[in-house]
Amino acid sequence: MVFEARVESAITIHAWNADRTLLAVCPNDNTIAILKVPTAEPLDGPWERVATLSEHDALVTGIAWAPTSNKIVTVSQDRNAYVWTQVGGEWKPSLVILRIAAAATSVQWSPGEEKFAVGSGAKVVPVCYYEAANDFWVSKMIKDHSSTVGAVAWHPTAPILATASFDCRCRVFSAHLRNIDGKEATTPWGAAAKFGTLLYTYEAYGWVLDVAFSAAGDALALTAQNSTVAVVDMAAAAAGSEGAAQTIRLSELPLTKLLFLPDGQLVGAGHCYSPLLIGRAEGAPWAVIGKLSTSAGRTKKSSSKVDSARRMFQAAASTGTLDSGAATLDSLHQFAVCGLQRFGGRVVQSDAVFTSSALDGKIVGWSAREIAAAAQ
């Protein structure tokens, strides 16, 4: 069963705490709202706002919530990052100087939560870690990009980092820090290389918009502006095989967000409003399996998004007003999807494997039932 709730006027990013009782969202401005998840119906409507994080001076572009330490890291177009720690019920910020000359675009905690990586428009990726002796967050730069880095992803078990860049390349770097990861750390390429060493490059034919590792770390997925998704076999890439990557061409507009599910399947979303399910059978190539959708709560006659959009513009041209019925699409989201997050919990009576958020202000939780239906 899907849960669906409009919690803000718009959502550009969302992140969950460890037990899925709190939700952090950016309502398309310079603040972050911490919302309490309802424990009873109705879900739709404003959720209780328990805190507002408001240190940033420009649009917030990234939120990551560490499940073990409960720390939140946020980045913004103001070129700064803040690490938020809950003390006595209040969230206290710690400024992180990123040393970048352009906006930050995204952020992710490492699996061990000792460091985080930030994408930026400055063609570099700051990797930040805490120095207890100086009570300060320090950043080291990963370079070798020739354009904006829009997204980053950590390998789940090795100190390596994948980046998605607008120079049409996805790269994998060593992010090994000896004082944090130890001397014996290993990667699919063998012993951990020096910090910042370029290990692998995949050349796409469009801006690389997002990148994600599978839970097992054996696959790397990326999505590009030319409506393609590529899946890289990490073992083959480490061995230098030319056939390490498989490209999937989509009939949809480009996907802007990717997420691997716990079972190894891949979900992508973006301008097409409904998530796409990508997977493969044993020994078969990766392919688009289907589109996640539901008719729950829909009483209007179904129609395609193209037909709905056509009726909306016809109504605007003939009457000067938008017909709300004609403007309602069959998809749960009515605007571009901006975020995908693993969930693995329950809201009231609804279980969800992952959640999506969009510019329509909705949070939608997708259950195993919808995933199975898309695969049929």
C-alpha positions in Angstrom: 0.0 0.0 0.0 1.3 3.5 -0.9 1.2 6.4 1.6 0.9 9.8 0.1 1.1 13.2 2.0 1.5 16.8 0.9 3.6 18.2 3.7 4.9 21.4 2.1 4.2 23.7 -0.8 7.3 22.3 -2.5 10.1 19.8 -1.6 13.5 19.9 -3.3 15.3 17.5 -0.9 14.2 15.1 1.9 16.0 12.8 4.4 14.8 10.5 7.2 16.2 9.8 10.6 17.1 6.3 11.7 13.8 5.2 13.1 11.7 7.0 10.4 9.9 9.2 13.0 11.3 12.5 11.7 11.6 13.9 8.2 13.9 16.7 7.1 12.8 18.6 4.0 13.9 21.7 2.2 10.8 23.7 1.0 12.8 25.2 -1.9 14.4 28.0 0.1 17.3 28.5 2.6 15.8 26.6 5.5 15.3 22.9 6.5 12.1 21.9 8.2 12.2 18.9 10.7 8.7 17.3 10.6 7.2 14.7 12.9 5.7 11.8 11.1 2.1 11.3 12.1 1.2 8.1 14.1 -2.5 8.1 13.0 -4.6 9.1 10.0 -4.9 11.4 8.2 -1.5 11.5 6.7 -2.2 14.2 4.1 -1.9 17.7 5.2 0.8 19.7 7.1 2.9 17.5 9.4 4.0 19.0 12.8 7.1 21.1 12.4 9.3 20.4 15.4 12.3 22.4 14.3 13.6 24.8 11.6 17.2 24.9 10.6 18.0 28.3 9.2 21.7 29.1 9.2 22.1 29.1 5.4 21.9 32.3 3.4 21.0 30.7 0.1 19.0 27.8 -1.3 19.7 24.5 0.4 21.0 21.9 -2.1 21.7 18.9 0.0 20.7 17.2 3.3 22.1 14.0 4.7 21.0 12.4 8.0 23.5 10.0 9.6 21.5 7.1 11.1 24.0 6.1 13.9 25.3 9.5 15.1 22.0 11.3 14.4 24.0 14.2 12.9 22.5 16.2 9.9 24.8 17.7 7.4 23.4 20.4 5.0 24.9 22.3 2.1 23.8 25.3 0.2 24.4 27.6 -2.7 26.1 29.9 -0.1 29.1 27.6 -0.4 29.0 26.5 3.2 28.1 23.3 5.0 26.7 22.9 8.5 26.8 19.8 10.7 23.8 19.8 13.1 23.9 18.0 16.4 20.9 17.6 18.6 21.6 18.9 22.1 18.8 19.0 24.7 16.2 18.8 22.1 17.7 21.7 20.0 19.7 21.4 16.8 23.1 23.1 17.2 25.0 24.0 14.0 28.8 23.7 13.4 30.1 25.6 10.4 32.2 23.7 7.9 34.4 25.9 5.6 34.3 24.0 2.3 36.9 26.3 0.6 34.9 26.3 -2.7 34.3 29.2 -5.0 30.9 28.2 -6.3 27.7 26.6 -4.9 27.6 23.3 -3.2 25.3 20.9 -5.1 24.9 17.7 -3.0 26.2 15.9 0.1 26.5 12.4 1.4 27.8 10.8 4.6 30.3 8.0 4.3 29.0 4.6 5.5 31.0 4.9 8.8 29.8 8.5 9.3 33.3 9.8 10.0 33.4 11.9 6.9 31.1 13.4 4.2 31.6 14.4 0.6 30.2 17.5 -1.1 29.5 18.0 -4.8 30.1 21.6 -6.0 30.1 24.0 -9.0 33.8 24.7 -8.3 34.9 21.5 -10.2 36.1 19.9 -6.9 34.7 17.6 -4.2 35.5 18.5 -0.6 35.8 15.4 1.6 35.3 16.6 5.2 36.3 15.0 8.4 36.3 16.0 12.1 39.6 16.8 13.9 38.9 16.4 17.6 42.2 18.0 18.6 41.2 21.3 16.9 37.4 20.9 17.4 37.0 21.7 13.7 35.9 20.1 10.4 38.7 19.8 7.9 38.2 19.4 4.1 40.5 17.8 1.6 39.9 18.3 -2.2 39.3 15.7 -4.9 40.0 17.4 -8.2 40.3 16.2 -11.9 36.8 17.5 -12.9 36.3 20.1 -15.7 32.8 21.1 -14.8 30.2 21.1 -12.0 29.9 17.9 -9.8 26.2 17.5 -9.3 26.2 14.3 -7.2 28.4 12.0 -5.2 28.0 8.5 -3.9 30.1 6.4 -1.4 30.9 2.8 -1.9 29.2 0.8 1.0 32.3 -1.1 2.1 35.4 0.6 0.5 36.9 4.1 0.9 36.0 5.1 -2.7 33.8 7.8 -4.0 31.8 8.1 -7.3 31.1 11.5 -8.7 28.6 12.7 -11.4 29.9 15.6 -13.4 28.5 18.0 -16.0 31.6 17.3 -18.1 29.7 14.1 -19.2 31.8 11.8 -17.1 31.3 9.6 -14.0 34.5 9.0 -12.1 35.5 6.8 -9.2 38.2 8.1 -6.8 40.0 6.9 -3.8 38.8 8.7 -0.7 41.1 6.9 1.6 42.2 8.8 4.7 44.7 6.8 6.7 43.8 8.5 10.0 40.2 7.4 9.6 40.1 4.3 7.3 43.3 2.7 8.6 46.3 1.4 6.7 44.8 -1.9 5.7 41.7 -0.7 3.8 41.0 -2.4 0.5 38.9 -1.6 -2.6 37.8 -3.6 -5.7 41.2 -2.3 -7.2 43.2 -3.8 -4.4 44.8 -1.9 -1.5 43.4 1.5 -1.0 45.2 4.1 -3.2 46.3 7.6 -2.2 43.5 10.0 -1.5 42.3 11.6 -4.7 43.6 8.9 -7.1 41.4 8.4 -10.1 40.4 4.8 -10.4 37.8 4.6 -13.1 36.1 6.9 -15.7 32.9 6.3 -17.6 32.3 8.7 -20.5 28.6 9.5 -21.1 27.2 11.6 -23.9 25.4 14.1 -21.7 25.6 15.7 -18.3 25.9 13.0 -15.7 23.0 13.9 -13.3 23.2 11.3 -10.5 25.2 8.3 -9.4 24.5 5.4 -7.0 26.1 2.3 -5.6 24.2 -0.9 -5.0 23.9 -2.1 -1.4 26.5 -4.9 -2.0 28.9 -2.5 -3.8 29.1 -4.7 -6.9 27.3 -2.3 -9.2 27.5 1.4 -9.9 24.6 3.2 -11.7 24.6 6.6 -13.3 22.0 8.6 -15.3 22.8 11.2 -18.0 21.0 14.1 -19.7 20.7 12.1 -23.0 18.1 9.8 -21.4 20.4 7.0 -20.7 21.2 5.0 -17.6 24.5 3.0 -17.4 25.2 0.2 -14.9 28.9 -0.6 -14.2 30.0 -3.9 -13.0 32.6 -3.0 -10.3 34.6 -6.2 -10.6 34.9 -5.8 -14.3 35.8 -2.1 -14.0 38.6 -2.9 -11.6 39.9 -5.6 -13.9 40.0 -3.1 -16.8 37.4 -4.8 -18.9 36.0 -2.8 -21.8 32.5 -4.3 -21.3 32.2 -3.3 -17.7 29.4 -0.9 -18.3 26.0 -1.5 -19.9 23.9 1.4 -21.3 20.1 1.5 -21.2 18.3 3.9 -23.5 15.1 5.3 -22.2 11.9 6.4 -24.0 11.3 8.9 -21.1 12.8 12.2 -20.3 16.1 12.0 -18.4 16.1 10.5 -14.9 17.6 12.9 -12.4 17.7 10.6 -9.3 18.7 7.0 -8.9 18.4 4.6 -5.9 19.3 1.0 -5.5 16.8 -1.0 -3.6 17.9 -3.6 -1.0 17.1 -6.5 -3.4 19.5 -5.1 -6.0 16.9 -3.5 -8.3 17.3 0.1 -9.4 14.8 2.9 -9.2 15.0 6.1 -11.1 12.8 9.2 -11.2 12.8 12.8 -12.4 10.8 14.6 -15.1 8.5 11.6 -15.8 6.8 12.0 -12.4 6.5 8.2 -11.7 9.5 6.2 -10.7 10.9 3.7 -13.2 12.0 0.2 -12.1 15.2 -1.1 -13.7 16.5 -4.6 -13.1 17.7 -7.9 -14.7 17.1 -11.6 -14.5 20.0 -14.0 -13.7 22.4 -13.8 -16.6 20.3 -11.2 -18.5 21.2 -7.6 -19.3 19.8 -4.7 -17.3 16.5 -3.3 -18.7 13.6 -1.1 -17.8 11.1 -3.5 -16.1 8.2 -1.1 -15.7 6.8 2.1 -14.1 5.6 2.3 -10.5 2.1 3.7 -10.3 -1.1 3.2 -8.4 -4.8 4.1 -9.1 -5.6 4.3 -5.4 -7.7 7.2 -4.6 -8.2 8.2 -8.3 -11.8 8.6 -9.2 -11.3 10.5 -12.4 -11.2 8.7 -15.8 -7.6 7.7 -16.5 -5.7 9.4 -19.2 -2.1 9.9 -20.3 0.0 12.8 -19.0 0.1 14.1 -22.6 -3.7 14.2 -22.8 -4.0 15.8 -19.3 -1.4 18.5 -20.2 -3.2 19.2 -23.5 -6.5 19.7 -21.8 -4.9 22.0 -19.2 -3.5 24.3 -21.9 -6.7 24.1 -24.0 -8.7 25.3 -20.9 -6.2 28.1 -20.3 -6.4 29.2 -24.0 -10.2 29.2 -24.2 -11.2 30.5 -20.7 -8.1 32.1 -19.3 -8.2 29.8 -16.3 -6.8 26.4 -15.5 -9.3 23.6 -15.1 -8.1 21.8 -12.0 -9.6 18.5 -13.1 -7.9 18.7 -16.5 -4.6 19.6 -14.9 -4.6 16.6 -12.6 -2.3 13.8 -13.9 -2.8 10.1 -13.2 0.6 9.9 -11.4 0.8 10.4 -7.7 3.3 13.2 -8.1 2.2 16.2 -10.2 5.6 17.7 -10.7 9.2 16.6 -11.2 10.5 14.2 -8.6 13.5 15.7 -6.8 14.5 13.0 -4.3 14.5 9.3 -3.7 15.4 7.8 -0.3 15.4 4.3 1.2 12.8 3.9 3.9 12.2 0.3 5.0 9.7 1.3 7.7 6.0 1.9 8.3 3.9 5.1 8.4 0.6 4.4 10.3 -0.6 1.2 8.4 1.5 1.7 5.3 4.8 -0.1 4.7 7.3 1.4 2.3 10.6 0.3 0.7 11.5 3.8 -0.5 10.1 7.3 -0.6 10.0 10.0 -3.3 9.6 13.7 -3.0 8.7 16.3 -5.6 8.1 20.0 -6.3 4.4 19.4 -5.7 5.2 19.2 -1.9 4.3 15.5 -1.6 6.1 12.6 0.1 5.1 9.3 -1.4 6.1 5.9 0.1 6.3 3.0 -2.3 5.7 -0.5 -1.0 6.8 -3.9 -2.2 3.4 -4.3 -3.7 3.9 -1.5 -6.2 7.4 -2.7 -7.0 6.1 -6.2 -7.7 3.3 -4.9 -9.9 5.8 -2.9 -12.0 7.8 -6.0 -12.6 4.9 -7.9 -14.0 
